[in-house]
Amino acid sequence: MRELVTDLLDVLGLLLVAAGVAAALLPLLGWGALAAAGVVVLAGSWWAARQDRPDPAAERRGAA
């Protein structure tokens, strides 16, 4: 249950960051700011997915 709440808060925080980026860039880029917000969300998703994977270099060294 604790992990679910943490994950939901992480998603909410990431969406708020993306919305802030989009709002800041909207006057400069127009609707292209949504692309910047999408990049923020995808980067956060990619980063979170990488945190869950074991380090292959550490496995080769036998450190894992």
Secondary structure, 3 states (H helix, E strand, C coil): CHHHHHHHHHHHHHHHHHHHHHHHHHHHHHHHHHHHHHHHHHHHHHHHHHHHCCCHHHHHHCCC
